[in-house]
Amino acid sequence: MLADLGQVQLKRGNTETALATWSEFLACPDGVQSVRINDGLTNIAARLPSIPDSPAAAELGERIAARETEDPARWDDLFIRGVGRPVQSIRPADTDGPT
């Protein structure tokens, strides 16, 4: 998976290559729901803060955050792990349901 490849590239010190790989990964899963894709995005989001002063890293972070607005239910896992945003930003529980 491209997310994993980017992680290996980052560990080897190839930051720009990792960012390009992650950018390619982010373009692939549009409209696809998958635990593995969500895990990949979670891992990328967790590593982006370790790349200081990088416009490419900032742009990837923005793209990941923008995906959350497309289908918020898909991103609960990111919020639960506290990646990129405070945990309290989890969607509130349905309070209109049966009691």
N, C-alpha and C positions, 0 to 999 in steps of 0.2 A: 504494500500500500504506500502511496506517495507520502502520507503523513509520517509513516515510520522511516522512510528513506530520508526525509527532511531532518528528522531527529538525529539520524546517524551522521548526516552531513554537518549538522550543527556541532555535534560532539567532536568531529574531526577538525573543527575550526573553519569550515567552509560556510560562513554565515550567509553570504549573498546567494550561494547555490541553494542552501536550505530554504531561504525565503522564496526563491523562484519556484522550488519544488512545492512548497506549501501553497503558493499562489495557484499553481496548476491544480493541486488537490482541491482547493476551495472552489475552483471552477467546475469540477466534475460532478459533485453530488447534487446539483440543483434538482429539486423535486423528488429526491430519493430519501426515504427514511430508513435508517440503519443504525443499530447500536454501534457498530464498528466505525461508521462515519462520525457519529457523535463523539465517540472516544477519541478519534483522531483530532477532531476540532477542539476537544477539551485539552488534549496534550499540547496542541499548537498554542492555544490561548495561554496555557500555563508557562510556556517557554518564551513568549514574546516579551514580557517585561525584562528578561535577562539580556535583551538586545538593545542597549541604550543608543539614543540619538540616531535611530534608523527610520527614515521616512517609509521604507518598504514594510518594516515591522508594524509601524503605526497604521498603515493602510490595511494590512492584513487584520489587525485587531478591529478596525472599523468594519471591515467586511464580515467578520465573524459576528460582531454585534448586530449588524444590519440583518443578518440571516435570522436572528432571534425574532425580529418583528414580523417575519414572513409566516412563521408558525410557532407561536410561543410554547405550545405544549411539547414540542420537540426538544425544547431547550431546558426543560426543568432539571435535567441531569447536570447541565453546566452550572445552574444556579445552586443546586444542592451541594456541589463540590466547592462552591464559592469562587469559581474561576471568572475573573474579569469584572464581577459585580458583587455587591454585598448579598449575602444569603437572604436577607429580608426582601429582596426583589422577586422572590418566588411568587407566582400567581397565587392569590388567596384561594382558600378552599371554597367550594360551592356552598353558600349559606342559604340558598333558596330551595334546596332539596328537602326531602322528607326528614322529619325529626323524630 
